[in-house]
Amino acid sequence: MTAKTAAIEGWYTLEEKAPHLIGTQCTSCKTYYFPKQSNYCRNPDCQSENFKEVPLSRTGKIWSYTNASYKPPEPFVAPENFVPFTIAAVELEQEKMIILGQMIGGVDTADIKVGDPVELVMDPLYEDEDGEKLIWKWKPVGDPS
């Protein structure tokens, strides 16, 4: 069996049925951050330096989208035979913040529109000698794959 590990440690969980991104929330103004913030609150009306780690919403709506028609530069790891993929900016349901990520394979820009509901899933980004490296991706709600 191939080992499955996070491509970026500490940014998300690898729970099979309900993975989620891991963010932080300012304990003073309640602003959410992803990736995690730990030094100072970037809210200009807040001077706090205290944060708590929080699981972020697993669902949201497409805010914007595009495609990657060319192989991204390093540190992105792409297969030799690059296949274009769709990228979505998703507004998280509870936090109302925008998180950028790939759509799952097979979802083309013609298949989605702004406002479509999506959910977070873990999917392979690449494979190396240590096994599969997983990353978060967005999956249309109701998509059987």
Secondary structure, DSSP 8 states (H G I E B T S, - for coil): ---EEESSTTSB---SSS--BEEEEETTT--EESS---S----TT-----EEEEE--SEEEEEEEEEE-S---TTS---SS---EEEEEEEETTT--EEEEEE-TT--GGG--TT-EEEEEEEEEEEETTEEEEEEEEEETT---
